[in-house]
Amino acid sequence: MGYRLIMVLIASFALAGTAFAQAYGTKGYAPGAWHPDELPPEVSKPSSKPYDPHDLSGVWSVPTYAYEMHTFTSKPDPTVPDLGKQSPIVPPMTDYGKAKLEANKPGYGHRAVPNGTGNNPLSICDPLGYPYALWAANLRPIEFIQVPGKILMHLQYHDVLRTIWTDGRQLPKNPDPAWYGYSVGHWEGDTFVIDSTGYDDRTWLDHFGDPHSDQMRLQERWHRAGPDTLELTMTLTDPKIYKEPWVSDKMIFVRRNVALFEEICAPSEEGRFNQGFSYPDPGKPKQ
């Protein structure tokens, strides 16, 4: 993603949630990508065909009202400056989990540190892992591509392609840690269930810096509730970090008749963003 595009997106984000939603949530495109008017009708226009609840294929994004959700469960926090007005509702942590949390220095939310002093993997374009990649995507669209034996989940933000195997294999018993873990899926009625494990514990769960360990297991339950509605709930189990499972709020995705565009995290451009457009030093008054 070019520097000019970053400036356009950040300006939209800073002006208002409505403007930001228009760039990502409503239209699903930004400068440099295909405009909906330039796409074939079968892509740009809603389909009138009956939908198959076992068909997740297509492009989806969260609607405007949900754009502040950046973790499994959160609540409004008026003490947080600017656009990060949320605080996570986290299950009780183990001592190891608390120490790991303290080592993470986010630039956003209620634990934000001054610019340049944090260690968010996003700020240096390290792989985000999952589900952090889903929260960081915010209103950017995602796409499901169904092929024999697997479903591919394409996240526009950072251009991530995640594989969910549906060929009957089980999760690996002793996997090498992977940024996006290892995932298998199956249908339970009209709900597509994804079980994942083998995550590299250098990744965060969200932009608040909430941690996980190499013992983390994640279950996602995707349900197509209508032709243009997709619902997601998740349950994280990680006894090394959390004393009880962390069950997410429900996320609602809506169908977008758009094309995904390239949005790659480039370290040189992310550095410019961090210098001028990240959250301000929480210890300094606004100018």
C-alpha positions as CSV (number, residue, x, y, z in Angstrom):
1,M,0.0,0.0,0.0
2,G,1.5,3.3,-1.1
3,Y,2.3,6.2,1.2
4,R,-0.3,8.4,-0.4
5,L,-3.0,5.7,0.2
6,I,-2.0,5.5,3.8
7,M,-2.5,9.2,4.2
8,V,-5.9,9.0,2.6
9,L,-7.0,6.1,4.8
10,I,-5.7,7.7,8.0
11,A,-7.3,11.0,7.2
12,S,-10.6,9.3,6.8
13,F,-10.2,7.4,10.0
14,A,-9.2,10.5,12.0
15,L,-12.1,12.6,10.7
16,A,-14.9,10.4,11.8
17,G,-16.1,6.8,12.2
18,T,-18.6,7.5,9.4
19,A,-15.9,8.5,6.9
20,F,-13.8,5.5,7.8
21,A,-16.7,3.2,7.4
22,Q,-17.4,4.7,4.0
23,A,-13.8,3.8,2.9
24,Y,-14.0,0.2,4.1
25,G,-17.3,-0.9,5.5
26,T,-19.8,0.6,3.0
27,K,-17.9,0.5,-0.3
28,G,-15.1,-2.0,0.5
29,Y,-12.6,-0.3,-1.7
30,A,-10.1,2.6,-1.6
31,P,-8.0,4.6,-4.1
32,G,-6.1,2.4,-6.4
33,A,-8.5,-0.5,-6.4
34,W,-11.4,-1.4,-8.7
35,H,-14.4,0.8,-8.3
36,P,-17.6,-1.2,-7.9
37,D,-18.8,0.4,-11.2
38,E,-15.9,-1.2,-13.0
39,L,-16.7,-4.8,-11.9
40,P,-18.8,-7.4,-13.7
41,P,-22.4,-7.5,-12.7
42,E,-22.1,-10.9,-11.1
43,V,-19.5,-9.4,-8.7
44,S,-20.8,-5.9,-8.2
45,K,-24.5,-6.6,-7.9
46,P,-26.3,-8.5,-5.2
47,S,-27.4,-12.0,-6.3
48,S,-31.1,-12.9,-6.4
49,K,-30.3,-16.6,-6.3
50,P,-31.3,-18.7,-3.2
51,Y,-28.4,-19.0,-0.9
52,D,-26.8,-22.2,0.4
53,P,-26.1,-22.0,4.2
54,H,-23.1,-24.2,3.6
55,D,-21.6,-21.7,1.1
56,L,-19.4,-19.1,2.8
57,S,-17.8,-18.0,-0.4
58,G,-17.7,-14.3,-1.2
59,V,-16.5,-11.0,0.4
60,W,-17.7,-10.0,3.9
61,S,-17.0,-7.2,6.3
62,V,-18.3,-5.9,9.6
63,P,-20.8,-3.1,9.4
64,T,-20.0,0.4,10.7
65,Y,-21.4,0.0,14.2
66,A,-19.0,-2.8,15.1
67,Y,-15.8,-1.1,14.1
68,E,-14.6,-0.5,17.6
69,M,-14.5,-4.2,18.5
70,H,-10.9,-5.1,18.7
71,T,-10.9,-8.2,20.9
72,F,-13.1,-11.1,22.1
73,T,-15.1,-9.0,24.6
74,S,-14.8,-5.3,25.3
75,K,-16.6,-2.4,26.8
76,P,-16.6,1.4,26.1
77,D,-13.9,3.2,28.0
78,P,-14.3,7.1,28.2
79,T,-10.8,7.4,29.7
80,V,-9.1,6.2,26.5
81,P,-8.2,9.0,24.0
82,D,-9.3,9.4,20.5
83,L,-10.4,6.4,18.5
84,G,-9.5,3.5,20.8
85,K,-12.4,4.0,23.2
86,Q,-12.6,0.3,24.3
87,S,-11.2,-1.8,27.1
88,P,-11.0,-5.6,26.9
89,I,-13.0,-7.8,29.3
90,V,-10.4,-10.4,30.0
91,P,-10.8,-13.7,32.0
92,P,-8.7,-14.1,35.1
93,M,-5.1,-14.6,34.3
94,T,-2.4,-16.9,35.7
95,D,0.8,-15.4,37.1
96,Y,2.5,-16.4,33.9
97,G,-0.2,-14.7,31.8
98,K,0.1,-11.5,33.8
99,A,3.8,-11.3,33.3
100,K,3.4,-11.9,29.6
101,L,0.8,-9.2,29.4
102,E,3.1,-6.7,31.2
103,A,5.8,-7.4,28.7
104,N,3.5,-6.4,25.8
105,K,3.5,-2.6,25.3
106,P,0.6,-1.6,23.0
107,G,0.2,1.8,21.4
108,Y,-3.6,1.7,21.6
109,G,-6.2,1.4,24.3
110,H,-6.2,1.7,28.0
111,R,-2.5,0.4,28.4
112,A,-1.1,2.6,25.6
113,V,2.5,3.7,25.9
114,P,4.1,6.7,24.2
115,N,4.8,6.5,20.5
116,G,8.1,4.8,19.8
117,T,8.2,2.9,23.1
118,G,5.9,0.0,22.3
119,N,6.5,-3.4,20.9
120,N,3.3,-4.1,19.0
121,P,4.2,-6.6,16.2
122,L,1.9,-4.5,13.9
123,S,4.3,-1.5,14.2
124,I,7.2,-3.4,12.6
125,C,5.0,-5.4,10.1
126,D,5.6,-8.8,11.8
127,P,2.9,-11.3,11.1
128,L,-0.1,-10.6,13.3
129,G,-1.3,-14.2,13.8
130,Y,-5.0,-15.0,14.4
131,P,-7.4,-13.7,15.6
132,Y,-5.4,-10.5,15.9
133,A,-5.4,-10.3,12.1
134,L,-9.2,-10.3,12.2
135,W,-9.4,-7.4,14.7
136,A,-6.7,-5.4,12.9
137,A,-8.6,-5.8,9.7
138,N,-11.3,-3.7,11.3
139,L,-13.7,-2.8,8.5
140,R,-11.5,-4.2,5.7
141,P,-13.2,-7.0,3.9
142,I,-12.3,-10.7,4.1
143,E,-13.1,-13.4,1.6
144,F,-13.9,-17.1,1.8
145,I,-12.8,-19.3,-1.1
146,Q,-14.2,-22.8,-1.0
147,V,-12.3,-25.5,-2.9
148,P,-12.3,-29.3,-2.5
149,G,-10.6,-30.3,0.7
150,K,-10.2,-26.8,2.2
151,I,-11.6,-23.4,2.7
152,L,-9.3,-20.4,2.1
153,M,-9.8,-17.3,4.3
154,H,-8.3,-14.2,2.6
155,L,-7.9,-11.2,4.8
156,Q,-7.3,-8.0,2.8
157,Y,-5.3,-6.4,5.5
158,H,-1.7,-7.6,5.2
159,D,-2.9,-9.9,2.3
160,V,-3.1,-13.0,4.5
161,L,-4.3,-16.3,3.1
162,R,-5.3,-18.7,5.8
163,T,-6.0,-22.4,5.1
164,I,-8.7,-24.3,6.9
165,W,-8.5,-28.0,5.9
166,T,-11.8,-29.9,5.4
167,D,-10.5,-33.2,4.1
168,G,-11.0,-35.0,7.3
169,R,-7.5,-34.6,8.8
170,Q,-7.0,-34.0,12.5
171,L,-5.0,-31.2,14.0
172,P,-1.3,-32.1,14.2
173,K,-0.2,-33.6,17.5
174,N,3.1,-31.8,17.9
175,P,3.3,-29.0,15.4
176,D,6.1,-26.5,14.9
177,P,4.6,-23.1,16.0
178,A,3.2,-21.1,13.1
179,W,2.2,-17.5,12.9
180,Y,-1.4,-18.4,11.9
181,G,-1.5,-21.8,13.5
182,Y,-3.0,-25.0,12.0
183,S,-6.7,-25.2,11.3
184,V,-9.3,-27.8,10.4
185,G,-13.0,-27.4,9.8
186,H,-16.2,-29.3,9.7
187,W,-19.9,-28.7,9.5
188,E,-22.3,-29.1,12.4
189,G,-25.6,-28.6,10.8
190,D,-25.5,-25.1,9.2
191,T,-22.5,-24.0,11.3
192,F,-19.0,-24.2,10.1
193,V,-16.7,-25.0,13.0
194,I,-13.0,-24.3,12.8
195,D,-10.6,-25.7,15.4
196,S,-7.0,-24.3,15.5
197,T,-3.8,-24.9,17.4
198,G,0.0,-24.6,17.1
199,Y,0.2,-20.8,17.3
200,D,3.5,-19.0,17.7
201,D,3.3,-17.3,21.1
202,R,5.1,-14.2,19.9
203,T,1.9,-13.0,18.4
204,W,-0.7,-11.0,20.4
205,L,-4.4,-11.7,20.5
206,D,-5.4,-8.1,19.9
207,H,-4.1,-4.6,19.8
208,F,-4.4,-4.2,23.6
209,G,-1.5,-6.6,23.9
210,D,-3.5,-9.5,25.4
211,P,-1.2,-12.6,25.2
212,H,-1.5,-16.2,24.5
213,S,0.8,-19.2,24.9
214,D,1.8,-22.1,22.6
215,Q,-1.0,-24.1,24.3
216,M,-3.7,-21.9,22.9
217,R,-6.6,-23.6,21.1
218,L,-9.2,-21.5,19.3
219,Q,-12.6,-22.6,18.1
220,E,-14.6,-20.4,15.6
221,R,-18.2,-21.0,14.8
222,W,-19.3,-19.4,11.5
223,H,-23.0,-19.4,10.7
224,R,-24.6,-18.0,7.6
225,A,-27.8,-16.5,9.0
226,G,-29.1,-15.2,5.7
227,P,-28.1,-14.4,2.1
228,D,-26.1,-11.3,3.2
229,T,-25.4,-12.1,6.9
230,L,-22.6,-14.2,8.4
231,E,-22.2,-14.6,12.2
232,L,-19.1,-15.5,14.2
233,T,-18.5,-16.5,17.8
234,M,-15.1,-17.7,19.1
235,T,-13.9,-19.6,22.2
236,L,-10.2,-19.4,23.2
237,T,-8.8,-22.0,25.6
238,D,-5.3,-21.4,27.0
239,P,-4.8,-22.7,30.6
240,K,-1.3,-21.5,30.6
241,I,-2.5,-17.9,30.4
242,Y,-6.2,-17.8,31.3
243,K,-7.9,-19.6,34.1
244,E,-11.1,-20.1,32.1
245,P,-12.1,-20.0,28.5
246,W,-12.5,-16.7,26.8
247,V,-15.8,-16.6,24.8
248,S,-16.2,-13.8,22.3
249,D,-19.1,-11.5,21.7
250,K,-20.9,-12.3,18.5
251,M,-19.6,-10.6,15.4
252,I,-21.8,-9.9,12.4
253,F,-20.4,-9.7,8.9
254,V,-22.4,-8.5,5.9
255,R,-21.8,-9.4,2.2
256,R,-19.9,-6.9,0.1
257,N,-20.1,-7.0,-3.7
258,V,-16.6,-5.7,-4.1
259,A,-13.1,-6.9,-5.0
260,L,-10.3,-7.1,-2.4
261,F,-7.3,-4.9,-3.1
262,E,-3.6,-5.2,-2.1
263,E,-2.9,-3.8,1.4
264,I,0.5,-5.0,2.4
265,C,2.3,-3.9,5.5
266,A,5.6,-2.4,4.4
267,P,8.1,-1.6,7.2
268,S,9.2,1.7,5.7
269,E,5.6,3.0,5.3
270,E,4.6,1.7,8.8
271,G,7.4,3.6,10.2
272,R,6.1,6.9,8.8
273,F,2.6,6.1,10.1
274,N,4.1,5.5,13.6
275,Q,5.9,8.8,13.5
276,G,3.0,11.0,12.6
277,F,-0.3,9.2,12.8
278,S,-0.3,6.8,15.7
279,Y,-2.0,7.6,19.0
280,P,-0.5,10.6,20.8
281,D,1.7,10.2,23.9
282,P,-1.0,9.6,26.5
283,G,1.1,11.6,29.0
284,K,1.0,14.7,26.9
285,P,-2.0,17.1,26.6
286,K,-3.7,17.5,23.2
287,Q,-2.4,20.5,21.2
